[in-house]
């Protein structure tokens, strides 16, 4: 019984860390990365469509991205969407492709990004701890209803704490690696 609760909590924690990792990839760090354009929505035939569904995005150089639309007629609308997204990048149309240049970050902007990163990492750690709290509440309720023994409850609480520690450490490691990436000019 308690194994199912632990497994469910671990799956939620794992999902939280995965989502955080994807968000970090999209965070601008002075280096061009296709994930930077992941949230850009393009108005394509009246429907908001994610950019990656309309084009191939590559990073041929550290400071530039190349967006190659599948439909040549969409170049103008993709350009407008990139400019509207206000990502702090410059966009240039080069025939059938768009070249997105990522300017170097200022020291002040780097520090601001690190502050945002740390705040976001703390929010994710709080989310992991909330998952732990919910699982512990379920376990205590199961123990009150005599579905699990007191010994199983103590064992489950210990395992739950180990899971929480493991996933908060993963969040810290992801944040630390991204912080180094942001601070590296």
Secondary structure, DSSP 8 states (H G I E B T S, - for coil): -HHHHHHHHHHHHHHHHHHHHHHHHHS--SS--GGGGTT-EEEETTEEEEGGGTEEEEEEETTEEEEEESSGGGHHHHHHHHHHTT-SEEEEEETTEEEEEE----HHHHHHHHHHHHHHHHHHHHHHHHHHHHHHHHHHHHHHTTSS-HHHHHHHHHHHHHHHHHHHHHHHHHHHHHHHHHH--
